[in-house]
Amino acid sequence: MDKTFRLLFIFGLIFFFSCEDLINEYYDYGPGVRLWGENYSFENTTELDLSWNELSGPVPQEIENLTNLEVLWLSDNQLTGSIPHEIENLTNLVSLGLSDNQLTGSIPSEMESLTNLIFGYLYDNQLSGIIPDEICNTFVNIRNNQLCPPYPSCVEDYVGV
């Protein structure tokens, strides 16, 4: 009986540690950030598409820690508050979608740090204030906001009402 118990104990340990590795791999419990109830790896998260997820509240400042992000889509939610200035840390960002939310405040001039940004979608929010000239370094759709003239020449025809 003692030998059987030891064998069962050893098999139990092997099973436990095998399952623990699988669970850790599946949930990626490595260094990361928790956003909207989910964990995202600092190193491995390059795309984050949470569009149409009924997210509400402000864009968490912790998003700045996902420095390998190339694509960030948070469109078509109920996000409120301003675009966090910490967005400047997402220097690998190529595509940013924040359209169709209820974002307010101004477009942060820190967006000039996003030198790899090719597409930015900020339309259909309640953004206000002056459009920073830095926005001309990329394509950013900003129509249907409450932005004030004078508009930079690169967006004059695309601001909309």
TAPEUR-V322015 format. One record per residue. RES is the residue in one small letter. SS is DSSP state (@ for helix, = for strand, . for the rest). D_CENTER is the distance of its C-alpha to the mean C-alpha in whole Angstrom. Layout:
<<RES,SS,D_CENTER> <RES,SS,D_CENTER>>
This chain:
<<m,.,57> <d,@,55> <k,@,54> <t,@,53> <f,@,51> <r,@,49> <l,@,48> <l,@,46> <f,@,45> <i,@,44> <f,@,43> <g,@,40> <l,@,39> <i,@,38> <f,@,37> <f,@,35> <f,@,33> <s,@,33> <c,@,31> <e,@,29> <d,@,28> <l,@,26> <i,@,25> <n,@,23> <e,@,22> <y,@,21> <y,@,18> <d,.,18> <y,.,19> <g,.,18> <p,.,17> <g,=,13> <v,=,11> <r,=,11> <l,=,9> <w,.,11> <g,.,14> <e,=,12> <n,=,12> <y,=,10> <s,=,12> <f,.,12> <e,.,14> <n,.,13> <t,.,10> <t,.,10> <e,=,8> <l,=,6> <d,=,8> <l,.,8> <s,.,10> <w,.,14> <n,.,13> <e,.,15> <l,.,12> <s,=,14> <g,=,14> <p,=,12> <v,.,8> <p,.,9> <q,@,10> <e,@,9> <i,@,6> <e,@,8> <n,@,10> <l,.,8> <t,.,10> <n,.,11> <l,.,8> <e,.,9> <v,=,8> <l,=,4> <w,=,6> <l,.,7> <s,.,10> <d,.,13> <n,.,13> <q,=,14> <l,=,12> <t,=,14> <g,=,15> <s,.,14> <i,.,11> <p,.,11> <h,@,13> <e,@,11> <i,@,9> <e,@,12> <n,@,11> <l,.,9> <t,.,12> <n,.,12> <l,.,10> <v,.,12> <s,=,10> <l,=,8> <g,=,9> <l,.,9> <s,.,13> <d,.,15> <n,.,14> <q,=,16> <l,=,14> <t,=,17> <g,=,18> <s,.,18> <i,.,16> <p,.,16> <s,@,18> <e,@,16> <m,@,14> <e,@,17> <s,@,16> <l,.,14> <t,.,17> <n,.,15> <l,.,14> <i,.,16> <f,=,14> <g,=,13> <y,=,13> <l,.,14> <y,.,17> <d,.,18> <n,.,17> <q,=,19> <l,=,18> <s,=,21> <g,=,23> <i,=,24> <i,.,22> <p,.,21> <d,@,23> <e,@,21> <i,@,19> <c,@,22> <n,@,21> <t,.,18> <f,=,18> <v,=,17> <n,=,18> <i,.,18> <r,.,21> <n,.,22> <n,.,21> <q,=,23> <l,=,23> <c,=,27> <p,.,29> <p,.,30> <y,.,27> <p,.,26> <s,.,29> <c,.,26> <v,.,24> <e,@,28> <d,@,28> <y,@,25> <v,.,24> <g,.,26> <v,.,27>>
